[in-house]
Amino acid sequence: MEIPVTGNEAYSMPDFTGSAVSSLSITVNEYDALWEMIRNDYNGRLVDILDVAM
């Protein structure tokens, strides 16, 4: 399921059926910088730039 990210805020991704993950929340702190980097400078995987914390 796609979750549109439109600015700085917390986003919740529900419904991980069949997975050990029951839910996932992502907080975007610098949306404009993230957008700029992804569109212009970043050729890798987006997961490489996430700061994962439990």
JOUR-V103977 format. One record per run of one state. SS is the DSSP state (helix for helix, strand for strand, loop for the rest). FROM is the first residue (numbers start at 1). LEN is the number of residues. If there is no record, write none. Layout:
ss->SS from->FROM len->LEN
ss->SS from->FROM len->LEN
//
This chain:
ss->loop from->1 len->8
ss->strand from->9 len->5
ss->loop from->14 len->10
ss->strand from->24 len->5
ss->loop from->29 len->2
ss->helix from->31 len->11
ss->loop from->42 len->4
ss->helix from->46 len->4
ss->loop from->50 len->5
//
